[in-house]
Amino acid sequence: MASFKIIGGVELSGTVIPQGAKNEALQVISATLLTKEKIIIENIPLISDVICLIELLKGLGVKIEKIKKHSYSFEAKNIKLDYLKSSDFKKNSQKIRGSVMILGPLIARFGDARLYPPGGDKIGRRRLDTHLIGLSELGVKFKLVNTEFYELDGRNLKGNNILLEEASVTGTANIIMTAVLINGKTTIYNAACEPYIQQLCKMLVSMGANIIGIGSNLITVNGIKSLHGCNHHILPDMIEIGSWIGLAAMTQSKIRIKNASIKDLGNILTVFRKMGVKLTVEKDDIIVEKQKKYNIDTFINGSILTISDAPWPGFTPDLLSIVIVTATQANGSILVHQKMFESRLFFVDKLIEMGAKIILCDPHRATITGINREYPLKGTTMTSPDIRAGIALLIAALSAKGESIIHNIEQIDRGYEEIDIRLKKLGASIERI
């Protein structure tokens, strides 16, 4: 198990280029299974979750070639379905949550798939219901075998009207990828409409799919017989962009974030501005200004500012950990309400140990009283529980006085490419040990 050793309290400066979006990458790479023709995908983040998915596709027989560092071609011409029954498939598919994304393409094109309980972050219950129930409404039959895996049979598929119980991003993606190749029209009500879904739909349309309502919560898919190849460019990762903003604020640093695709960030910049972080926009770049202090807004009536997650275009739950750590050094108070996952706020115990003033109200809510730079957080030893909590603890350590050790950094590597190398270029004192 690798660790980071960090000497905090160092001012950073420089320019960063955000990596490609992890969540989009997992979807569009899975979508390459929908055609036997070659697909080229650019701006792929080389993080462990994505690399694991690529290895999974290689096992299935997808021909994958590296064009340059972040660009690959995928050709799913000769698929080996027997791989689904192998121990390698079981082991690799259980490593990442994103393995569930290959269900839709495999079912749509071959009528056959197998699902082991996927891995990923331990942040509370992450149900598979949206995937399995949505697919069953398209005619997929599934059964649990030996309480170990689900066997899915998609030989008799037909378009249908589907109302999703929750606006699940991955659930919506799976249904869309299934519907594009089956007979009839599929309408998806309460569909997720995140930029990742929009990007997936745009890629599928460029492959020949017939999709109406992109960017809305009502998506209509008219199934066709086959799809062809295409070129696709992945958006910059909005979660990483938010992480860089929080880092700059906490370390009193001036950082330029280049090519941030600002039109796809939703209300992320608005939320950080409410927290007092000074941001300027130049074309498609974000400049986080150096500032000693920042003041959290209140609501118009003077009550405490509340930030909560919500389906797009609401605030993404993946950035609430960054909001929490950024608030610790602000002037003012804030209530963070994590609605989606019940275990995602437990990492605040470590921030409290470092000197932050946080009250964990319940598994879903925390109140943070900013200490207004009256004293720095103090370095400590901690363990990263998941990707987003891990990056929040890393930001805290970079702003803290003294040495910090973060264990289990494999969790951070799952979502952030070469984060230690990129931080060093900004002037951070960080070593991988």
DODRENVO-686459 format. One record per residue: residue in one letter; x, y, z of N, C-alpha, C in turn. Coordinates in steps of 0.2 Angstrom, whole numbers, padded with zeros to 4 digits, always signed. Each point is the difference from the previous one (the first is absolute). Layout:
<recs>
aXYZXYZXYZ;...
</recs>
This chain:
<recs>
m+0004-0006+0000-0004+0006+0000+0004+0006+0000;a+0000+0004-0005+0004+0006-0001-0003+0006+0004;s+0005+0005+0002-0002+0006+0004+0003+0006-0003;f-0003+0006+0002+0003+0006-0002+0003+0003+0007;k+0006+0003-0001+0002+0004+0006+0000+0007-0003;i-0003+0005+0004-0001+0007-0002+0002+0004+0005;i+0004+0005-0002+0002+0006+0005-0005+0006-0002;g-0004+0002+0004-0005+0005-0002+0002+0007+0001;g-0005+0004-0001+0002+0007+0001+0004+0004-0005;v+0000-0003-0006+0004+0002-0006-0004+0004-0005;e+0001+0006-0001-0004+0003-0006+0002-0003-0006;l-0005-0001-0004+0000-0003-0007-0001+0006-0005;s+0002-0002-0006-0001+0005-0006+0001-0004-0006;g-0003+0002-0006+0001-0003-0006-0007-0001-0004;t+0001-0004-0005-0006-0002-0004-0001-0007+0000;v-0006-0002+0000-0002-0007-0001-0005-0001-0006;i+0001-0006-0003-0005-0002-0005-0004-0006+0003;p-0006+0001+0001-0004-0006+0003+0000-0006-0005;q+0000-0006+0004+0000-0006-0004-0007-0001-0003;g-0001-0005-0004-0006-0002-0003-0005-0003+0006;a-0006+0001-0002-0005-0002+0006-0001-0007+0001;k+0001-0002+0006+0000-0007+0001-0006-0004-0001;n-0006+0004+0002-0007-0003-0001-0002-0001-0007;e+0002+0005-0004-0001+0000-0007+0004-0006-0003;a+0006+0000+0001+0005-0005-0003-0003-0007+0001;l-0002-0002+0006-0003-0007+0002-0006-0001-0005;q-0004+0005-0001-0006-0001-0004+0002-0001-0008;v+0004+0005-0002+0001+0000-0008+0005-0006-0002;i+0005-0002+0005+0004-0006-0001-0004-0006-0001;s-0005-0001+0005-0005-0006+0000-0004+0000-0007;a-0002+0006-0002-0004+0001-0006+0004-0003-0007;t+0006+0000+0001+0004-0003-0006-0002-0007-0002;l-0003-0004+0005-0002-0007-0001-0007+0000-0005;l-0003+0006-0001-0006+0000-0004+0001-0001-0007;t+0006+0001-0003+0002-0001-0007+0006-0004-0001;k+0000-0003-0006+0007-0004-0001+0005+0005-0004;e-0002+0006-0001+0004+0005-0004+0005+0003+0005;k+0005+0003-0002+0005+0004+0004-0003+0006+0003;i+0001+0001+0006-0001+0007+0003+0006+0003+0004;i+0001+0006-0002+0006+0004+0004-0003+0004+0005;i+0003+0000+0006-0002+0004+0006+0006+0004+0002;e-0001+0006+0000+0006+0005+0003-0002+0002+0007;n+0006+0002+0003-0001+0003+0007-0002-0005+0005;i+0002-0006-0001-0001-0005+0005+0004+0001+0006;p-0003+0001+0006+0004+0000+0006+0004-0007+0002;l+0006+0000+0001+0004-0006+0001+0000-0001+0008;i-0006-0002+0003-0001-0001+0007-0002-0007+0001;s+0001-0003+0006+0000-0007+0000-0007-0003-0001;d-0006+0004+0001-0006-0003-0002-0001-0001-0007;v+0002+0005-0004+0000+0000-0007+0004-0005-0003;i+0007-0001+0002+0004-0005-0002-0003-0007+0001;c-0003-0001+0006-0003-0006+0002-0006-0002-0005;l-0004+0005-0002-0005-0001-0005+0003-0002-0007;i+0005+0003-0002+0004-0001-0006+0002-0007+0000;e+0003-0003+0005+0002-0006+0001-0005-0005-0001;l-0006+0002+0003-0006-0005+0000-0002+0000-0008;l+0000+0005-0003-0002+0000-0007+0005-0004-0004;k+0007+0000+0001+0005-0004-0003-0002-0007+0001;g-0002-0002+0006-0002-0007+0002-0006-0002-0004;l-0004+0004-0002-0006-0002-0004+0002+0000-0008;g+0006+0002-0001+0002-0001-0007+0000+0007-0004;v-0001+0005+0003+0000+0007-0003+0008+0001-0002;k+0001+0002-0006+0007+0002-0002+0001+0007+0002;i+0004+0002+0004+0001+0006+0003+0008+0003-0002;e+0000+0005-0003+0007+0003-0002+0001+0007+0002;k+0006+0001+0003+0001+0007+0002+0003+0004-0005;i-0004+0006-0001+0002+0005-0006+0005+0005+0003;k-0001+0003+0006+0004+0004+0004-0002-0001+0007;k+0003+0004+0004+0000-0001+0007-0008-0001+0003;h-0004+0004-0003-0007+0000+0003-0005-0001-0006;s+0002-0003-0005-0004-0002-0006+0001-0007-0001;y-0006-0004-0001+0000-0007-0002-0005-0001-0005;s+0001-0006-0004-0005-0002-0004-0002-0007+0002;f-0007-0001-0001-0003-0006+0003-0004-0003-0006;e+0001-0007-0001-0003-0004-0005-0003-0006+0003;a-0007+0000+0001-0003-0006+0003-0003-0005-0006;k+0005-0002-0004-0002-0004-0006-0001-0007+0002;n+0005-0003+0004-0001-0007+0002+0000-0001+0008;i-0006+0000+0002-0002+0000+0007+0000-0007+0003;k+0003-0002+0005+0001-0006+0003-0005-0001+0006;l-0006-0002-0001-0005+0000+0005+0002-0005+0006;d+0004-0005-0002+0002-0005+0005+0003+0003+0006;y+0004+0006-0001+0003+0004+0005-0004+0002+0006;l-0007+0001-0002-0004+0001+0006-0001-0005+0005;k+0002-0006-0002+0000-0006+0005+0006-0001+0003;s+0006+0004-0001+0006-0001+0002+0001+0003+0007;s+0005-0003+0004+0002+0003+0006+0003+0007+0000;d+0004+0001-0006+0003+0007-0001-0006+0005-0001;f-0005-0002-0003-0006+0005-0001-0003+0001+0007;k-0001-0005+0004-0003+0001+0007+0005+0005+0004;k+0006-0001+0000+0005+0003+0004+0000+0008-0003;n+0001+0001-0006+0001+0007-0003-0007+0004+0000;s-0005-0003-0001-0007+0003+0000-0002+0002+0007;q+0003-0003+0006-0002+0001+0006+0005+0006+0003;k+0005+0002-0004+0004+0005+0003-0003+0007-0001;i-0004+0001-0005-0002+0007-0001-0008+0000-0001;r-0003+0006+0003-0007+0001-0001-0002+0000-0008;g+0005+0003-0004-0001+0001-0007-0002-0006-0004;s+0002-0006+0003-0001-0006-0004-0007-0001-0002;v-0005+0003+0004-0007-0001-0001-0002+0003-0007;m+0005+0005-0003-0002+0003-0006+0000-0004-0006;i+0003-0006+0000+0001-0004-0006-0006-0005-0001;l-0005+0000+0005-0006-0004+0000-0004+0002-0006;g-0002+0007-0001-0004+0002-0005+0003-0002-0007;p+0006+0002-0001+0003-0002-0007+0000-0007-0002;l+0002-0004+0005+0000-0007-0001-0007-0003-0001;i-0005+0002+0004-0007-0002-0001-0003+0002-0007;a+0002+0006-0002-0003+0003-0006+0003-0004-0006;r+0006-0001+0000+0003-0003-0006+0000-0007+0000;f+0001-0004+0006+0001-0007+0000-0006-0004+0004;g-0004+0004+0004-0005-0003+0003+0002-0004+0007;d+0006+0001+0002+0003-0004+0005+0004+0005+0004;a+0000-0001+0007+0004+0004+0005+0000-0004+0006;r+0005+0002+0004+0001-0003+0007+0002+0006+0005;l-0003+0001+0006+0002+0005+0004+0001-0003+0007;y+0007+0002+0002+0002-0001+0007-0001+0006+0004;p-0001+0000+0006-0001+0006+0004+0006+0004-0001;p+0000+0006-0003+0006+0004-0002+0003+0003+0006;g+0006+0002+0000+0004+0003+0005-0001+0008+0000;g+0005+0003+0002+0000+0007+0000+0000+0003+0007;d-0002+0006+0001+0000+0004+0007-0005-0004+0005;k+0002+0000+0006-0004-0002+0005-0004+0006+0003;i-0005+0003-0003-0003+0006+0002-0007-0001+0002;g-0002-0006+0001-0007-0001+0002-0003-0004-0006;r-0006-0001+0001-0004-0005-0005+0000+0003-0007;r+0002-0004-0004+0000+0002-0007-0004-0005-0004;r-0006+0001-0001-0005-0005-0002+0001-0002-0008;l-0001-0006-0001+0000-0002-0007-0007+0000-0003;d-0005+0001+0004-0007+0000-0002-0001+0004-0007;t+0003+0006+0000-0002+0004-0006+0002-0004-0006;h+0006-0003+0000+0003-0003-0006-0005-0006-0001;l-0001-0005+0004-0003-0006-0001-0007+0001-0001;i-0004+0004+0003-0007+0001-0001-0001+0004-0007;g+0004+0005-0001+0000+0003-0007+0001-0004-0005;l+0005-0005+0000+0002-0004-0005-0006-0005-0001;s-0003-0002+0006-0005-0005-0001-0006+0002-0003;e-0002+0007+0000-0005+0003-0003+0001+0000-0008;l+0006-0001-0002+0002-0001-0007-0001-0007-0002;g-0001-0004+0004-0001-0008-0001+0006-0004+0002;v+0005+0003+0004+0005-0004+0003-0002-0004+0005;k+0002-0007+0000-0002-0004+0006+0007-0001+0004;f-0001+0001+0007+0006-0001+0004-0002-0005+0006;k+0005-0004+0001+0000-0004+0006+0006+0000+0004;l+0000-0001+0007+0005+0000+0004+0003-0008+0001;v+0006-0001-0002+0003-0007+0000+0004-0001+0006;n-0002-0004+0004+0005-0002+0006+0001+0006+0004;t-0005+0004+0001+0001+0007+0003+0007+0003-0001;e+0003-0001-0006+0006+0002-0002+0000+0005-0006;f-0004-0001-0005+0000+0005-0005-0007-0001-0004;y-0001+0006-0004-0007+0000-0003+0002-0002-0008;e-0004-0005-0002+0000-0002-0007-0006+0004-0004;l+0002+0003-0005-0004+0004-0004-0002-0003-0007;d-0006+0000-0002-0002-0003-0006-0004+0006-0004;g+0003+0002-0005-0003+0005-0004-0001-0002-0007;r-0003-0006-0001-0001-0002-0007-0007+0002-0003;n-0004+0003+0004-0007+0002-0002-0001+0007+0002;l+0003+0005-0003+0000+0007+0003-0005+0004-0005;k-0003+0005+0004-0005+0004-0004+0000+0007+0004;g-0001+0005-0004+0000+0007+0003-0006+0001+0004;n+0000+0004+0005-0005+0001+0005+0000+0007+0003;n-0005+0002+0004+0000+0006+0004+0002-0002+0007;i+0006+0004+0002+0003-0002+0006+0000+0007+0004;l-0003-0001+0007+0001+0005+0005+0005-0002+0005;l+0005+0004+0000+0006-0002+0005-0002+0002+0007;e+0001-0004+0005-0002+0002+0007+0005+0005+0002;e+0006+0000-0002+0005+0005+0002+0004+0002-0007;a+0002+0006+0000+0003+0003-0006+0008-0003+0000;s+0001-0006+0000+0006-0003+0000+0004+0001-0006;v+0006+0003+0000+0004+0001-0006+0002-0006-0003;t+0003-0005+0004+0002-0006-0003-0006-0005-0003;g-0005+0001+0004-0006-0004-0002-0003+0003-0006;t-0001+0007-0001-0002+0003-0006+0005-0002-0006;a+0006+0000+0001+0005-0002-0005-0001-0007-0003;n-0001-0005+0005-0001-0007-0002-0006-0001-0004;i-0005+0004+0002-0007-0001-0004+0001+0003-0007;i+0003+0006+0000+0001+0003-0007+0004-0005-0004;m+0006-0003+0002+0004-0004-0004-0003-0006-0002;t-0005-0003+0004-0004-0005-0002-0005+0001-0005;a-0003+0006+0001-0006+0002-0004+0002+0002-0007;v+0006+0002-0001+0002+0002-0007+0000-0005-0005;l+0001-0007+0002+0000-0005-0005-0006-0005+0000;i-0005+0002+0004-0005-0005+0000-0006+0003-0004;n-0005-0005-0001-0006+0002-0004-0005+0004+0004;g-0002+0006-0004-0005+0004+0003+0003+0006+0003;k-0005+0004+0003+0001+0006+0003+0001+0000+0008;t+0005+0003+0003+0000+0000+0007+0000+0007+0003;t-0004+0001+0005+0000+0007+0003+0002-0001+0007;i+0004+0004+0002+0003+0000+0007-0002+0006+0004;y-0005+0000+0005-0002+0005+0004+0004+0001+0006;n+0002+0006+0002+0004+0001+0006+0007-0003-0001;a+0002+0001-0007+0007-0002-0001+0005+0005+0003;a+0006-0002+0001+0005+0005+0002+0002+0004-0006;c+0002+0006+0001+0002+0004-0006+0007+0004+0001;e+0004-0003+0005+0007+0002+0001+0004+0001-0007;p+0005+0004+0000+0004+0001-0006+0003-0007-0003;y+0001-0005+0005+0002-0006-0002-0005-0004-0004;i-0006+0000+0002-0005-0003-0004-0001+0004-0007;q+0000+0006+0000+0000+0004-0006+0006-0002-0005;q+0006-0001+0003+0005-0002-0004-0001-0007-0003;l-0002-0004+0004-0001-0007-0002-0005+0000-0006;c-0006+0004+0001-0005+0000-0005+0003+0003-0007;k+0004+0005+0001+0003+0003-0006+0005-0005-0004;m+0003-0004+0004+0005-0005-0003-0004-0005-0003;l-0006-0002+0003-0004-0005-0003-0003+0003-0007;v-0003+0006+0000-0002+0003-0006+0005+0000-0005;s+0006+0002+0002+0005+0000-0006+0002-0007-0002;m-0003-0005+0003+0001-0007-0002-0006-0002-0004;g-0005+0004+0000-0006-0002-0004-0006-0001+0004;a+0000+0001+0006-0006-0001+0005-0005+0006-0001;n-0006-0002+0001-0006+0005+0000-0002+0001+0007;i+0002+0006+0003-0001+0002+0007-0003+0007+0000;i-0006+0001+0003-0003+0006+0000+0000+0002+0008;g+0001+0007+0001-0001+0002+0007+0006+0001+0004;i+0006+0000-0004+0007+0000+0004+0000+0006+0004;g+0002-0001+0006+0001+0006+0005-0007+0001+0004;s-0005-0004-0001-0006+0001+0004-0001-0006+0004;n-0005-0001+0004-0002-0006+0004-0005-0004-0003;l-0002+0001-0007-0004-0004-0004+0004-0002-0006;i+0003-0006-0001+0004-0002-0005-0004-0005-0004;t+0000+0001-0007-0004-0005-0004+0006-0003-0005;v+0000-0007+0000+0005-0003-0004-0004-0005-0005;n+0001+0001-0006-0003-0004-0006+0005-0005-0002;g-0001-0006+0002+0005-0005-0002+0002-0001-0007;i+0006-0002-0001+0002-0001-0007+0004-0007+0000;k+0001-0003-0006+0003-0006-0001+0008+0000+0002;s+0004+0005-0002+0007+0000+0001+0003+0007+0001;l+0005+0000+0003+0004+0007+0001+0007-0001-0004;h+0003+0006-0001+0006+0000-0003+0005+0004+0004;g+0006+0000-0002+0006+0003+0004-0001+0008+0000;c+0004+0003+0004+0000+0007+0001+0007+0002+0004;n+0001+0007+0000+0005+0003+0004-0004+0004+0006;h+0003-0001+0006-0003+0004+0006+0005+0003+0004;h-0002+0006+0003+0005+0003+0004-0004+0001+0007;i+0004-0002+0005-0003+0000+0007+0001+0007+0003;l-0006+0002+0004+0000+0006+0003+0005+0000+0006;p+0003+0006+0002+0004+0001+0006-0004-0002+0006;d+0003-0003+0005-0003-0002+0006-0002+0005+0005;m-0007+0001+0000-0002+0006+0004+0001-0001+0008;i+0001-0006+0002+0001-0002+0007+0008+0002+0001;e+0004-0001-0004+0007+0002+0000+0000+0008+0000;i-0003+0003-0004+0000+0007+0000-0002+0003+0007;g-0006-0003+0002-0002+0003+0007+0005-0002+0005;s+0004-0005+0000+0005-0002+0004+0006+0005+0000;w+0002+0002-0006+0005+0005-0001-0002+0007+0003;i-0006+0002+0000-0003+0006+0002+0001+0000+0008;g-0002-0006+0003+0000+0000+0007+0007+0000+0003;l+0005-0004-0004+0007+0000+0002+0003+0007+0000;a-0002+0004-0005+0003+0007-0001-0002+0004+0006;a-0007+0000+0002-0003+0004+0005+0004-0002+0007;m+0000-0007+0001+0003-0002+0006+0008+0002+0001;t+0003+0000-0005+0008+0001+0000+0002+0007-0001;q-0006+0004-0001+0002+0007-0002+0004+0001-0006;s-0002-0003-0005+0004-0001-0006-0004+0003-0006;k+0004+0002-0005-0003+0002-0006+0001-0005-0006;i-0005-0003-0002+0000-0005-0005-0004+0001-0006;r+0002-0001-0006-0004+0000-0006-0001-0007-0002;i-0007-0001-0001-0002-0006-0003-0002+0001-0007;k+0004-0003-0004-0001+0001-0008-0005-0005-0003;n-0004+0003-0005-0004-0004-0004-0005-0004+0004;a-0004+0004+0005-0004-0003+0005-0007-0002-0003;s-0002+0001-0006-0006-0001-0003-0006+0003+0005;i+0001+0007+0001-0004+0003+0005-0008-0001-0001;k-0002+0000-0006-0007-0001-0002-0003-0007+0003;d+0004-0005+0001-0002-0006+0003+0001-0001+0007;l+0002+0006+0004+0001-0001+0007-0006+0001+0004;g-0006+0002-0003-0006+0001+0004+0001+0006+0005;n-0002-0002+0006+0000+0006+0006+0007-0001+0004;i+0005-0004-0002+0006-0001+0004+0003+0007+0002;l+0001+0004-0005+0003+0007+0001-0004+0004+0005;t-0006+0000-0001-0005+0003+0004+0001-0002+0007;v+0000-0006+0002+0000-0003+0007+0007+0003+0003;f+0006-0001-0004+0006+0002+0003+0000+0008+0001;r-0003+0004-0004-0001+0007+0001-0004+0002+0006;k-0005-0004+0001-0004+0001+0007+0004-0002+0006;m+0005-0004-0001+0005-0001+0006+0005+0005+0000;g+0000+0005-0004+0005+0006+0000+0006-0001-0004;v+0001-0006-0004+0006-0001-0004-0001+0005-0006;k+0006+0004-0001+0000+0004-0006+0002-0003-0006;l-0004+0000-0005+0001-0004-0006-0001+0005-0006;t+0005+0000-0005-0001+0004-0006+0000-0005-0006;v-0004+0002-0005+0000-0004-0006+0003+0003-0006;e+0005-0003-0003+0003+0003-0006-0001-0005-0006;k-0005+0001-0005-0001-0004-0005-0003-0007+0003;d+0004-0005+0000-0002-0007+0003+0004-0002+0006;d+0004+0005+0002+0004-0001+0006-0003+0003+0006;i+0002-0003+0006-0003+0002+0007+0007+0002+0003;i+0000+0006+0003+0005+0002+0004-0002+0001+0007;v+0003-0004+0005-0002+0001+0007+0005+0005+0003;e-0002+0005+0002+0004+0005+0003+0003-0001+0007;k+0006+0002+0001+0003-0001+0007-0004+0005+0005;q-0002-0003+0005-0003+0004+0005+0001-0003+0007;k+0001+0004+0005+0002-0002+0007-0006-0002+0003;k-0006+0004-0001-0006-0002+0003-0006+0000-0005;y-0005-0005+0002-0006+0000-0004-0006-0001+0004;n-0005+0004-0002-0006+0000+0005-0006-0004-0003;i-0003-0004+0004-0006-0004-0003-0006+0004+0000;d-0004+0000-0005-0006+0004+0000-0005-0003+0004;t-0005+0004+0002-0006-0003+0003-0006+0001-0005;f-0006-0003+0002-0006+0001-0004-0002+0007+0001;i-0004+0003-0004-0002+0007+0000-0003+0002+0007;n-0003-0005+0003-0003+0002+0007+0005-0001+0005;g+0006-0001-0001+0005-0001+0005+0001-0007+0002;s-0004-0005-0002+0001-0007+0003+0006-0003-0003;i+0002-0005+0003+0006-0004-0002+0000-0003-0007;l+0005+0001-0004+0000-0003-0007+0000-0007+0000;t-0004-0003-0004-0001-0008+0000+0002-0002-0007;i+0005-0004-0001+0001-0003-0006-0001-0008+0000;s-0004-0002-0005-0002-0007+0000+0001-0002-0008;d+0000-0007+0000+0001-0003-0007-0007-0001-0003;a+0000+0000-0006-0007-0001-0004+0002-0003-0007;p-0005-0003-0003+0001-0002-0007+0002+0006-0005;w+0004-0001-0005+0002+0006-0004-0007+0003-0003;p+0000+0007+0000+0006+0004+0001+0001+0002+0007;g-0002-0003+0005+0002+0001+0007+0007-0002+0001;f+0002+0002+0006+0007-0001+0002+0002-0007+0001;t+0006-0002-0003+0002-0007+0000+0002-0003+0007;p-0002-0005+0002+0002-0003+0006+0007-0001+0001;d+0003-0001-0006+0008-0002+0000+0004+0006+0003;l-0003+0006+0000+0004+0006+0002-0002+0002+0007;l-0004-0003+0004-0002+0002+0006+0006+0000+0005;s+0004-0005-0001+0006-0001+0005+0005+0006-0001;i+0000+0002-0007+0004+0006-0001-0003+0006+0003;v-0006+0001+0000-0003+0006+0003+0001-0001+0008;i-0001-0005+0003+0001-0001+0007+0007+0002+0002;v+0006-0003-0003+0006+0002+0002+0002+0007-0002;t-0003+0003-0005+0001+0007-0002-0003+0005+0005;a-0006-0002+0003-0003+0004+0005+0004+0000+0007;t+0004-0005+0001+0003+0000+0007+0004+0006+0001;q+0003+0003-0005+0004+0006+0001-0003+0007-0002;a-0006-0001-0002-0004+0006-0002-0002+0004+0007;n-0003+0006-0002-0004+0004+0005-0007-0001+0000;g-0003-0003+0004-0007-0001+0000-0002-0008+0001;s-0006-0001-0001-0003-0007+0002-0003-0003-0006;i-0001-0006-0001-0003-0003-0006-0003-0007+0003;l-0006-0002-0003-0003-0007+0001+0001-0003-0007;v+0003-0006+0001+0000-0004-0006-0004-0006+0001;h-0004-0001-0005-0005-0006+0000+0001-0005-0006;q+0003-0005+0002+0001-0006-0005-0006-0004+0000;k-0004+0001-0005-0006-0004+0000+0000-0007-0003;m+0005-0001-0004+0001-0006-0004+0002-0006+0004;f+0006+0001+0003+0004-0006+0003+0000+0002+0008;e-0001-0006+0004+0000+0001+0007+0006+0000+0003;s+0006-0002-0003+0006-0002+0003+0005+0005-0002;r-0001+0005-0004+0005+0004-0004+0003+0006+0004;l-0003+0001+0006+0002+0006+0004+0004-0003+0006;f+0001-0006+0001+0004-0003+0006+0007+0002+0000;f+0003+0002-0006+0007+0002+0000+0001+0007+0004;v-0005+0003+0002+0001+0007+0003+0003-0001+0007;d+0000-0006+0003+0003-0002+0006+0008+0002+0000;k+0003-0001-0006+0007+0002-0001+0001+0007+0000;l-0005+0004-0003+0001+0007-0001-0001+0003+0007;i-0004-0003+0004-0001+0002+0007+0006-0001+0004;e+0003-0005-0001+0007-0002+0003+0005+0005-0002;m+0000+0003-0006+0005+0005-0002-0002+0007+0002;g-0006+0001+0004-0001+0006+0002-0006+0004-0003;a-0004-0004-0004-0006+0003-0003-0005+0000+0005;k-0005+0005-0001-0006+0001+0004-0006-0003-0004;i-0001-0006+0001-0006-0004-0004-0004-0004+0005;i-0006+0001-0001-0005-0004+0004-0004-0005-0005;l+0001-0006+0001-0003-0005-0004-0007-0001+0003;c-0005+0003-0004-0007+0000+0003-0003-0007+0000;d+0001-0004-0006-0002-0007-0001+0004-0002-0006;p-0002-0006-0002+0004-0003-0006+0000+0004-0006;h-0005+0005-0001-0001+0004-0006+0002+0007+0001;r+0001+0003+0006+0000+0007+0000+0006+0002+0005;a+0004+0005-0002+0005+0002+0004+0000+0008+0000;t+0001+0003+0006+0001+0007+0001+0007+0002+0001;i+0003+0005-0004+0007+0002+0000+0000+0007+0002;t+0004+0001+0005+0001+0007+0002+0007+0002-0002;g+0001+0004-0004+0007+0002-0003+0004+0003+0006;i+0006-0001+0000+0004+0003+0005+0004+0006-0002;n-0001+0002-0006+0002+0007-0003+0007+0001+0000;r+0004-0006-0001+0007+0001+0000+0003+0002+0007;e-0004-0001+0005+0003+0002+0007+0006-0005+0002;y+0000-0006-0003+0005-0004+0001+0000-0006-0005;p+0005-0002-0003+0000-0005-0005-0002-0007+0003;l-0003-0004-0005-0001-0007+0002+0007-0003+0002;k+0000-0005+0004+0006-0004+0001+0001-0006-0003;g+0006-0002-0002+0001-0006-0004-0001-0006+0005;t-0002-0006-0003-0002-0006+0003+0001-0006-0005;t-0001-0006+0003+0000-0006-0004-0007-0002-0001;m-0002-0002-0006-0007-0001-0002+0000-0005-0006;t-0006-0003-0001-0001-0005-0005-0006+0002-0005;s+0001+0000-0006-0005+0002-0005-0005-0005-0001;p-0007+0001+0002-0005-0005+0000-0003-0001-0007;d+0000+0006-0004-0002+0000-0007+0003+0005-0004;i-0002+0000-0007+0004+0005-0004-0001+0007+0002;r-0006+0002+0001-0002+0007+0002+0002+0003+0007;a-0001-0005+0005+0003+0002+0006+0007+0000+0000;g+0003-0004-0004+0008-0001+0000+0002+0007-0003;i-0003+0003-0005+0003+0006-0003-0001+0006+0005;a-0006+0000+0004-0001+0005+0005+0005-0001+0006;l+0002-0006+0002+0005+0000+0005+0007+0002-0003;l+0001-0001-0006+0006+0002-0003+0001+0008+0000;i-0006+0003-0002+0000+0007+0000+0001+0003+0007;a-0003-0003+0005+0001+0002+0007+0007-0001+0002;a+0003-0006-0002+0007-0001+0002+0005+0005-0003;l-0001+0002-0007+0004+0005-0003-0001+0007+0003;s-0005+0002+0003-0001+0006+0004+0002+0000+0007;a+0001-0006+0003+0001-0001+0007+0008+0002+0002;k+0001+0001+0006+0006+0001+0003+0004-0006+0001;g+0005-0001-0002+0004-0007+0002-0001-0005-0005;e+0002-0006+0002+0000-0006-0005-0007-0004+0001;s-0002-0002-0005-0006-0005+0000+0002-0006-0005;i-0003-0006+0003+0000-0006-0004-0007-0002-0002;i-0001-0002-0006-0006-0002-0003+0001-0007-0002;h-0003-0005+0003+0000-0007-0002-0006-0002-0005;n+0001-0005-0003-0005-0003-0005-0001+0005-0006;i+0005+0003-0003-0001+0005-0005-0002-0003-0006;e+0000-0007-0001-0003-0003-0006-0007+0002-0001;q-0003+0002+0005-0007+0003-0001+0000+0006-0003;i+0005+0005+0001+0001+0006-0003+0002-0001-0008;d+0004-0005-0001+0003-0002-0006-0006-0002-0005;r-0005-0003+0003-0006-0002-0004-0003+0006-0004;g+0001+0006+0003-0004+0006-0003+0004+0005-0002;y+0007+0001+0002+0004+0005-0002+0007-0002-0003;e+0001+0002-0006+0006-0002-0004+0006+0003+0003;e+0005-0004+0002+0007+0003+0001-0001+0006+0005;i-0004+0000+0005-0002+0006+0004+0006+0002+0004;d+0005-0004+0002+0006+0002+0003+0005+0004-0004;i+0001-0003-0006+0004+0003-0005-0003+0007-0002;r-0006+0001-0001-0003+0006-0002+0000+0005+0006;l-0001-0002+0006+0001+0005+0006+0007+0002+0000;k+0005-0004-0001+0007+0002+0001+0002+0005-0005;k-0003+0000-0006+0001+0005-0005-0003+0007+0002;l-0005+0000+0005-0002+0006+0003+0003+0002+0006;g+0005-0004+0002+0004+0002+0006-0001-0004+0006;a-0004-0005+0000-0002-0003+0006+0005-0005+0002;s+0001-0001+0007+0004-0005+0003-0003-0006+0001;i+0000-0005-0005-0004-0006+0001+0005-0006-0003;e+0000-0005+0004+0004-0006-0003-0005-0006+0001;r+0001-0005-0005-0004-0006+0000+0005-0005+0004;i-0002-0003+0005+0004-0005+0004-0003-0007+0000;
</recs>
